[in-house]
Amino acid sequence: MRIVISVDASGVIIGADFVEINQTLNVAGTKNNLALYVGTSIYDLEPNGDLSSGATYSLNTVKAILNDVAVAHANTVVAPALPYEDWFGMNYTMEEDGTFVPTNVVFSKHIVKDENNVVVGYFYHMSEEGVYNGYEHSIGTIHLYVGLGLDGTILGIDLPKDEFGHTKTSQFWGKNVTYVNSLVGSNIDSFGGNEDLAAGSSNTRVLIDAMLLSLGGVFE
């Protein structure tokens, strides 16, 4: 008996099928039993439904194979996904652009290449401080990480909460995340800000706009 099994990083069986099955009785039942483990954890070995009777020996063999897979999976180091794969695709690489001249707002520029070593975009780190509470005149610094396509299309904007020096409540920070996400697909060259102010986060949003306008000024 030989089985091919696909397991995701968390240990969930996402596919299983027989490559070879050496039995003549109740083959359908054995195949059904294996299928019942799809969608379950490789570590639990709890089928998702009632197992077919009459295939006890084969079932025990299947369980033994699944157990071996569980051991192998537990000993496998899964490489973490690159943080901006949604922007640049899988297996991208970055290298710092040595010709870029940093400004007071735009600190760095990296050239991004795909797995075939073809340039697919640019990655910028920006930071600026500004008022976020007009009543108390509170000032804080925020950081933006921006991915741009070759033509200046905004591929994504990351506003990390742990680098967000303004009010960090989920509601306030969340409104600004929603705002920067709404800019994806627009072009940095034509960016002029959004007139729809998000209530309660307008000071931070104005600062974000100013930072993106600064980025538009250095994008080539």
Secondary structure, DSSP 4 states (H G I P E B T S, - for coil): -EEEEEE-TTSBEEEEEEEE---SSSHHHHHHHHHTTTTSBTTT---SSPPPSS-HHHHHHHHHHHHHHHHHHHTPPPPPPPTTHHHH-TT-EEEE-TT----SSEEEEEEEE-TTS-EEEEEEEEEEEEEEETTTTEEEEEEEEEEEETTSBEEEEE--GGGB-S---HHHHHHHHHHHHHTTTSBGGG----S-PPTT-HHHHHHHHHHHHHHHHH--
